[in-house]
Amino acid sequence: MAEHQQQHYGYQQHQQHHPTDAYKGRFQQNGSQSTSKVLAVLTLFPIGGICLLLAGLTLTGTLIGLAVATPLFVIFSPILVPAALTIGLAVTGFLASGAFGITALSSLTYIVNYFRKMSGGGVGGGASMQDPLDYAKRRAQDTAGYVGQKMKDVGQRTQEAARS
């Protein structure tokens, strides 16, 4: 029984590994360290340290800038918020007027082309009229999508300006 416990105890000791054994297998190739892996670690370790240092400096600078700028934003918020809203509404107005202008021009272009086609002999009757209507629908949908995207972009810029 004692022999069995000794063997079992010896087996458990043999199973224990050092925490760095897993890393040794990564850097050893056939019992020797790979030169390229060692050079990669030696090259990337200082670069990683420099990047970490720069990240820390950037964070520190950002926190100092925020600490300095926050009282200014609180003091000037009665001026900055209405100014940002005014600028945002003005840009929205310009974009809306441009969208209406593009819609009007595309509608007029469609009508002129339609009347040219009809007065030029009119190839086919109702069947040829369906194609231009589909084209006009697609064109209106594309324009609406474009205007919607522009409005979304302006809203995001306005929110960023208000936050700044």
C-alpha positions as CSV (number, residue, x, y, z in Angstrom):
1,M,0.0,0.0,0.0
2,A,2.9,2.4,0.9
3,E,4.6,1.5,-2.4
4,H,1.4,2.3,-4.3
5,Q,1.1,5.7,-2.5
6,Q,4.8,6.5,-3.2
7,Q,4.3,5.7,-6.9
8,H,1.1,7.7,-7.0
9,Y,2.8,10.6,-5.3
10,G,5.8,10.4,-7.6
11,Y,3.4,10.4,-10.6
12,Q,1.7,13.5,-9.3
13,Q,5.1,15.3,-8.9
14,H,6.1,14.3,-12.4
15,Q,2.8,15.8,-13.7
16,Q,3.4,19.2,-12.2
17,H,4.7,21.8,-14.7
18,H,6.4,25.1,-14.2
19,P,4.2,28.0,-15.4
20,T,6.8,29.0,-18.1
21,D,6.9,25.5,-19.7
22,A,4.1,26.5,-22.1
23,Y,6.2,29.5,-23.3
24,K,9.3,27.5,-23.7
25,G,7.7,25.3,-26.2
26,R,6.8,28.4,-28.3
27,F,10.3,29.7,-28.5
28,Q,12.2,26.4,-28.8
29,Q,12.4,24.6,-32.0
30,N,14.0,21.1,-31.8
31,G,15.6,22.0,-28.5
32,S,17.1,25.3,-29.6
33,Q,15.7,28.8,-29.7
34,S,14.6,30.0,-33.1
35,T,16.7,33.1,-34.1
36,S,13.9,34.7,-36.0
37,K,11.5,34.4,-33.0
38,V,14.0,35.9,-30.7
39,L,14.7,38.8,-33.0
40,A,11.0,39.4,-33.4
41,V,10.5,39.6,-29.7
42,L,13.6,41.8,-29.3
43,T,12.4,44.1,-32.0
44,L,8.7,44.3,-31.1
45,F,9.2,44.6,-27.3
46,P,10.7,48.2,-27.5
47,I,8.2,49.2,-30.1
48,G,5.3,48.0,-27.9
49,G,6.8,49.8,-24.9
50,I,7.1,53.1,-26.9
51,C,3.5,52.7,-28.1
52,L,2.3,52.1,-24.6
53,L,4.2,55.2,-23.4
54,L,2.7,57.3,-26.2
55,A,-0.8,56.0,-25.3
56,G,-0.2,57.0,-21.7
57,L,1.0,60.5,-22.7
58,T,-2.0,60.9,-25.0
59,L,-4.4,59.9,-22.2
60,T,-2.7,62.3,-19.8
61,G,-2.8,65.2,-22.2
62,T,-6.4,64.5,-23.0
63,L,-7.4,64.5,-19.3
64,I,-5.5,67.7,-18.7
65,G,-7.1,69.3,-21.7
66,L,-10.5,68.2,-20.6
67,A,-9.9,69.5,-17.1
68,V,-8.9,72.9,-18.5
69,A,-11.6,73.1,-21.1
70,T,-14.6,71.9,-19.1
71,P,-14.9,75.2,-17.1
72,L,-14.7,77.2,-20.4
73,F,-17.5,75.1,-21.9
74,V,-19.6,75.6,-18.8
75,I,-19.0,79.4,-18.9
76,F,-19.6,79.7,-22.6
77,S,-22.4,77.2,-23.0
78,P,-25.1,79.8,-23.3
79,I,-23.3,81.1,-26.4
80,L,-22.0,77.8,-27.9
81,V,-25.2,75.8,-27.8
82,P,-27.4,78.3,-29.7
83,A,-24.5,78.9,-32.1
84,A,-24.2,75.2,-32.8
85,L,-28.0,74.8,-33.3
86,T,-28.1,77.8,-35.6
87,I,-25.2,76.5,-37.7
88,G,-26.8,73.0,-37.8
89,L,-30.2,74.4,-38.9
90,A,-28.6,76.6,-41.5
91,V,-26.7,73.7,-43.0
92,T,-29.9,71.6,-42.9
93,G,-31.7,74.3,-44.7
94,F,-29.1,74.6,-47.4
95,L,-29.1,70.8,-47.9
96,A,-32.9,70.7,-48.0
97,S,-33.0,73.5,-50.6
98,G,-30.4,71.7,-52.7
99,A,-32.4,68.4,-52.4
100,F,-35.5,70.2,-53.5
101,G,-33.6,71.8,-56.4
102,I,-32.2,68.5,-57.6
103,T,-35.7,66.9,-57.3
104,A,-37.2,69.8,-59.4
105,L,-34.5,69.6,-62.0
106,S,-34.8,65.8,-62.4
107,S,-38.6,66.1,-62.6
108,L,-38.4,68.8,-65.3
109,T,-35.8,66.7,-67.2
110,Y,-38.0,63.7,-67.0
111,I,-41.0,65.7,-68.3
112,V,-39.0,67.3,-71.1
113,N,-37.7,63.9,-72.2
114,Y,-41.1,62.3,-71.9
115,F,-42.7,65.0,-74.2
116,R,-39.8,64.7,-76.7
117,K,-40.4,60.9,-76.9
118,M,-44.1,61.4,-77.3
119,S,-43.8,64.1,-80.0
120,G,-41.0,62.2,-81.8
121,G,-43.3,59.4,-83.0
122,G,-43.9,57.6,-79.7
123,V,-42.6,54.1,-80.1
124,G,-45.1,51.7,-78.6
125,G,-48.0,52.9,-76.5
126,G,-48.5,52.0,-72.9
127,A,-45.6,49.5,-72.7
128,S,-43.0,52.2,-73.5
129,M,-44.6,54.5,-70.9
130,Q,-44.0,52.0,-68.1
131,D,-40.2,52.0,-68.5
132,P,-39.8,55.8,-68.0
133,L,-42.1,55.6,-65.0
134,D,-39.9,52.9,-63.5
135,Y,-36.8,55.0,-64.2
136,A,-38.4,58.0,-62.6
137,K,-39.3,55.9,-59.5
138,R,-35.8,54.6,-59.2
139,R,-34.3,58.1,-59.7
140,A,-36.6,59.5,-57.0
141,Q,-35.7,56.7,-54.6
142,D,-32.0,57.3,-55.2
143,T,-32.4,61.0,-54.7
144,A,-34.3,60.4,-51.5
145,G,-31.7,58.0,-50.2
146,Y,-28.9,60.5,-51.0
147,V,-30.7,63.3,-49.3
148,G,-31.4,61.1,-46.3
149,Q,-27.7,60.2,-46.0
150,K,-26.7,63.8,-46.3
151,M,-29.2,64.8,-43.5
152,K,-27.8,62.0,-41.3
153,D,-24.2,63.2,-41.9
154,V,-25.2,66.8,-41.1
155,G,-27.0,65.7,-37.9
156,Q,-23.9,63.8,-36.8
157,R,-21.6,66.7,-37.5
158,T,-24.0,69.0,-35.6
159,Q,-23.9,66.7,-32.6
160,E,-20.1,66.5,-32.8
161,A,-19.9,70.3,-32.9
162,A,-22.3,70.6,-30.0
163,R,-20.2,68.1,-28.0
164,S,-16.9,69.8,-28.8
